[in-house]
Amino acid sequence: MVSPVLSRIAVRASRQLGRQRASFGPRTIVRAASSKHPNGFVPPTQEDLTELRDRVQEFTRREITEEFAAKVDRENEFPPEMWQKLGEAGFLGITVEEDHGGLAMGYQAHCVVMEELSRASASIALSYAAHSQLCVNQIRLHGTTQQTEKYLPGLVSGTAVGALAMSEHGAGSDVVSMTTTAKEVDGGYILNGSKMWITNGPDANYIVVYAKTDPKAGSKGMTAFIVETKDDSGKVAKGFSVAQKLDKLGMRGSNTGELVFDNVFVPKENVLGQLNRGVKVLMSGLDLERLVLSAGPLGIMRACMDISLPYTHTRKQFGTPIAFNQLLQGKLADMYTAYLTASSLTYTIAAAVDNGTPAHFLTPHSLFPTAENLESDSRDPSVKSQDCAAAILYAAENATKCALDAIQCLGGTGYVNEVAAGRLLRDAKLYEIGAGTSEIRRVIIGRTFNHMYAGKATAKAQ
Ligand SMILES: Cc1cc2nc3c(=O)[nH]c(=O)nc-3n(C[C@H](O)[C@H](O)[C@H](O)COP(=O)(O)OP(=O)(O)OC[C@H]3O[C@@H](n4cnc5c(N)ncnc54)[C@H](O)[C@@H]3O)c2cc1C
């Protein structure tokens, strides 16, 4: 029997080649899961996900070798040809409709790709996530038919690069305090302001940009836009510039920029979602972003074990492999346990989103079945801000710890740049900062409890 993953990839490939659509056997339609998926979405089976994982591993063995990952880190430059390679492999449109060239496989599948790419090169994977989740998935979720038809095919095939810009120098954790403005003019809007720390910003063709359309209205005066910053020939939009590409501690090779918008015109048909409802677009995107990005630190943890397990079993001191020393066994066991715990959390939550069912272990309904909590569950039973925050909080902090343990297991060798352990530590730390810091993730989880116990008024007063 042809497996569903192979079928989806084959269908995509046959379309690219202009051949007739391959037909594959009927599948059991469970239901259209949550509103976060294409119509008729069928959650993947474990077999699908295993096969996808095998495919990504084949890809990384071929395209992102250890030497290549080290070079990307050393040169601090994203390999531009990687976009098309990722596109041809089908990885850039994991959550996107097949009509737009995607695989329509959902969020568990997106986590699988993110984890395996991160295991090979966390910085390439970070750029991958900014493109395929922050930009592509936001356009897929909130775009009009005209917008999705115009932008998704190029982004999914890898001929165009995507990014998302919300953060500013003065508006990071408190992102709603942003000062970039979009003033209405004849036929569209004029954007003015600057954005900071934007992944793929220096390379992007299309950027989802958040700006204030009614600055006095606070969170109710923000709008999302699709901004075409660079055309196919590489010509940069009038008024747009990259003030600087940032020289970072880690995630080197994932190009991060400070972007300037100086009277950039955006046509009105490029408003993403509703006017002045950008905060809704932003917040719903942040939950899924945290979920998919939590697979980044999972990949880093795997990479830590990939280095530490063979090394500690071959390196001998006092006449025996150092892995037979119980103090090092403790470190290896802790790495393994942290990975298993974090991956169980991430994939359980991703499965809940794919299946349209709340994760059973933490829902307002199951813990505190008040009328308000039942109502909040019924709005979207599958995506819980506190669960997405918990997934990345736990994975990120444990990835940093794993990387520190990997360096310790390797001793002096771990402290030398020739091996990847140091890079893994530098890369892992980003996940405690990007997509909302560890502190903000704890605030999100804490606020949920405040809502449950004390009602909204008290929670807002915090
Ligand atoms: C490599 C990289 C890539 C990024 N990519 C993107 C991107 O593609 N698009 C984008 O829009 N943004 C991006 N960011 C920005 C990122 O989301 C912000 O850096 C992050 O939200 C933190 O904001 P800040 O840096 O301004 O820190 P601050 O908000 O200034 O926080 C500094 C410290 O204060 C703490 N703090 C702040 N407020 C509170 C509070 N209320 N309670 C407790 N502690 C608090 C924080 O947790 C942190 O420890 C990226 C950042 C990095 C480093």
The ligand as an ORCA input file, in Angstrom:
! r2SCAN-3c Opt
* xyz 0 1
  C      17.558     35.534     17.321
  C      16.232     36.218     17.513
  C      15.255     36.066     16.543
  C      14.046     36.743     16.666
  N      13.134     36.664     15.649
  C      12.034     37.472     15.680
  C      11.151     37.520     14.546
  O      11.343     36.833     13.544
  N      10.112     38.393     14.604
  C       9.863     39.179     15.676
  O       8.913     39.944     15.647
  N      10.664     39.133     16.793
  C      11.749     38.300     16.802
  N      12.602     38.265     17.891
  C      12.322     39.126     19.042
  C      11.910     38.362     20.297
  O      10.594     37.913     20.173
  C      12.134     39.294     21.513
  O      13.531     39.423     21.667
  C      11.493     38.751     22.761
  O      10.099     38.834     22.688
  C      11.967     39.513     24.021
  O      11.847     40.889     23.864
  P      13.084     41.851     24.255
  O      14.275     41.289     23.569
  O      12.700     43.244     23.955
  O      13.288     41.662     25.784
  P      12.548     42.512     27.013
  O      11.115     42.525     26.713
  O      13.262     43.820     27.080
  O      12.885     41.618     28.205
  C      14.145     41.667     28.906
  C      14.006     40.776     30.146
  O      12.938     41.261     30.981
  C      12.001     40.215     31.201
  N      10.642     40.757     31.286
  C      10.050     41.685     30.498
  N       8.783     41.894     30.882
  C       8.556     41.065     31.913
  C       7.426     40.787     32.749
  N       6.257     41.418     32.580
  N       7.559     39.867     33.724
  C       8.735     39.228     33.908
  N       9.831     39.434     33.174
  C       9.739     40.344     32.188
  C      12.151     39.292     30.011
  O      11.672     38.000     30.288
  C      13.651     39.333     29.786
  O      14.280     38.449     30.660
  C      13.787     37.545     17.812
  C      14.760     37.645     18.819
  C      15.969     36.998     18.683
  C      17.001     37.161     19.762
*
